[in-house]
Amino acid sequence: MRLLLIVLVLLTAITQYPLWWGKGGWLRVRELEAKLQAQEEVNEALAARNNALAAEVQDLTAGTDAVEERARMEMGLVQEDELFVHLPGAQAQQPGQSSGSPASAGSPAPPSSGSVSR
């Protein structure tokens, strides 16, 4: 009887070893699940970026408003019937920057340049 018990315990240990520490064991599955979660987060961020780029492409191809805005902001262009007015001492705001700095968050920043229609 004692021999049978020892054999059964050994067989159980032999069958449990690959389950826990083998090539497809639980530890490897947990490691792969962590890698999968990290890759899914990267994929979500890239999908959001792709959606934003696709929306920008559609906006640029479908309408002229986005093209006009880019021409004004990045290249400083004005239309034929407009007059460009430069305010001395004011810095031009670059695209993508916020209008106020942390030090002047309570007060609005003065406009840097503007256009006046005739």
HELIX and SHEET records of a PDB file:
HELIX    1   1 ARG A    2  TRP A   21  1                                  20    
HELIX    2   2 TRP A   26  ALA A   62  1                                  37    
HELIX    3   3 ASP A   65  MET A   75  1                                  11    
HELIX    4   4 PRO A  102  SER A  104  5                                   3    
SHEET    1   A 2 GLU A  82  HIS A  86  0                                        
SHEET    2   A 2 SER A 113  SER A 117 -1                                        
END                                                                             
